[in-house]
Amino acid sequence: MLPGSTIASLLLQRDVAANVYISLGAHAEKGCPPSQYFIDDTRFVSMDSKLVANAKAGPNARAWDEEWSILACGKPIVLRVRFTPDAAGTGFAVRKK
């Protein structure tokens, strides 16, 4: 779905993208409307070495970090996304790099 090297599933990408668009209001220039936000790249950064104890089994049973690059009214913003698997799926937190 999204360009770049994200390892998040399509469903997780959709959920994170929605949160990214909400959080951009605090990072984009004042007056830049959400219709002018565009995720133009994702980059897998690193994966923790330890498995998450209660995470569902599978290749993503470790927490990992990615950087998502967004253009907001033509200006680049990089957000750090921390993915943390758990018994119910995978949670995430978005913050500015």
N, C-alpha and C positions, 0 to 999 in steps of 0.2 A: 504494500500500500504506500508507505512513505519511502522517499529516496534515502539512500545511505546504507549504513551497516547495522541498523538496529537489529537486535535479536528478539524483540518483543513480538508476540503473536499479533495477528491482525486485529483481534478483539481488544487486546491490551493497547495497541497503538491508537485505536479509536478512542478509548477511555482516556489515555494520557493526553492525546491531542485536544480533547474537550477541556481538560484541566489547564493545559498550556495556554489555550486561547483566553480562558478566564484570568489566569495570572498575568498575562501580558498587559492588562489594563494598568498594573502597577509599574511596569517596566518600559512601556512604549511612550513616545512623546505625547504630551497632552494634546488631545484633539485627534489623535490617530484612531480611526474607527476599526473595530474588529474585521470589517470587510476588507481591510488592507493588510491583514496578517497572513503570512504564507510560510509554512514549514518547508524550508528548501533543502534541509539535510539532516540526517541523524548519524551519530557516530558512536559505536560501541567503544567504551573506554576501558573497562576492566571488570573482572568477576572476582568475588571473594573466593578464597581458597577453601573455606569451610562450608559444608552443607548446612542449610537451615534445618534445625531439628524437626520441626513439625510441618515442613513443606511437603506438598504432594511430590511423589517420585517423578523423575524425569530429568532432562538435560538442564533445566533451569531451576534446580533445587538449591541454587546459590544466589545470593543477592548480587546485583551488578549495577554498574553506572554507565550512563550514556550522556552525550551532549547533543542537544537538539538545536539547530540553527534556524532562526526565524527571521524573516524580513517583516518589519512593521513600518508601513509607509516608506518602504525602500531602505530603511536603516536596519543593519544586522543586530540581532540580540541572540546571545547564546544562553540556553538554560540547561542546567544539570538535572538529569532525572535519575533518581535512585529507585531501583526496582527491588522489592523484597517479597519473595514468595512466602506463603503461609499455608495453613491447612485448607483455606477456602479458595486459594488462587494466588494472585500476585498483587500486592499493594505497591504504591509508588508515591514519591514525594518530588515536587518540582521546585527548584530554586534557581536564582540567577547565578551564573558562574562568576 
